[in-house]
Amino acid sequence: MPGPYVVPVHGDAELPDRVDVVVIGGGIIGTSTALELAESGLRVALCEKGGIGHEQSSRNWGWVRISRRDPREVPLMAEALRLWKDMDSRTGRETGYTRAGIVFTCVTDEDYAQHERWNRNLDGYQLDSRMISGREFREMYPGSQLDLKGALYTAADGRAEPQRAAPAVAEAARDRGAHILTECAVRGIETSGGRVSGVVTERGPIGCDAVVLAGGAWSSLFAGNMGIEFPQLKVLNSVIRTKPLEGGPEQAIWHRDFAIRKRRDGGYTIATLKRPSWSCRARRSAVWATARPKRSAPARSCACPKASRPGWKC
């Protein structure tokens, strides 16, 4: 089953000689950063080694959620929810954003109590988020066979289409004067007098005063090339997608065994939430490889505090 496909973004043909800021990475973080900077009046160049949104930013779930976040992230996500509702008009393009809500199910009384406690983090934000009973859940989803105590239902949450969002934001940044450079990997950062003075790309140098690293899964490797240790946790899981289906839920649902979300084309993306494959990279791959102990030596433990879990590897 083909698609959905990423909306193509054609990169600029020419590199600028100098900008204020170079953004490394053309995913949703890099494009959003470029848009914000360009709107603030700065000269910006976004450098992407491949195509805009061609990696994780077009393969993620597209959830725009505040629910079940680390409490320290709540203020940031409250602002994100405010921004996303106007993102189509801001970019002048369709991101596929819709405020459809997200449901986190509670199988046990303990689950229900935990979700209820978490929901108090939203006190004062005037967001539609509440606990519902098992009966209310069954009324929302007739025919459901889940045996639940209830659920956390955050109607203020939503979803965007991953294949559309980053390209839309990138084009909006270009509308504001940003240079969008695809097939333009950054190989290194140059400094002068202890300060950033430019970057070296595979297509030539660009002078700049600051660099934003938004390389996603590649950020650790890039930082390591400059002697900076940037721990990253990579998670590998599998999902399936369906053809368009009628009568399914509009809300995204997270259950302890699976998660689902409706797509713009009417189909669903479905994942099981059994133990995934984890890879904890506390150091660059090259450094980690040379640091592996010999068979006779005691095994080194990973710096990650959860490394003792089955399925984790370093």
FENJORA-V279052 format. One record per run of one state. SS is the DSSP state (helix for helix, strand for strand, loop for the rest). FROM is the first residue (numbers start at 1). TO is the last residue. If there is no record, write none. Layout:
BEGIN
((SS | FROM | TO) (SS | FROM | TO))
END
This chain:
BEGIN
((loop | 1 | 17) (strand | 18 | 18) (loop | 19 | 20) (strand | 21 | 24) (loop | 25 | 27) (helix | 28 | 39) (loop | 40 | 43) (strand | 44 | 47) (loop | 48 | 55) (helix | 56 | 58) (loop | 59 | 62) (strand | 63 | 64) (loop | 65 | 70) (helix | 71 | 84) (loop | 85 | 86) (helix | 87 | 91) (loop | 92 | 97) (strand | 98 | 98) (loop | 99 | 101) (strand | 102 | 106) (loop | 107 | 108) (helix | 109 | 122) (loop | 123 | 128) (strand | 129 | 133) (helix | 134 | 140) (loop | 141 | 149) (strand | 150 | 154) (loop | 155 | 157) (strand | 158 | 159) (loop | 160 | 161) (helix | 162 | 175) (loop | 176 | 178) (strand | 179 | 181) (loop | 182 | 185) (strand | 186 | 192) (loop | 193 | 194) (strand | 195 | 201) (loop | 202 | 203) (strand | 204 | 207) (loop | 208 | 209) (strand | 210 | 213) (loop | 214 | 215) (helix | 216 | 225) (loop | 226 | 231) (strand | 232 | 236) (loop | 237 | 238) (strand | 239 | 241) (loop | 242 | 251) (strand | 252 | 254) (loop | 255 | 257) (strand | 258 | 262) (loop | 263 | 267) (strand | 268 | 272) (loop | 273 | 276) (strand | 277 | 281) (loop | 282 | 284) (helix | 285 | 290) (loop | 291 | 314))
END
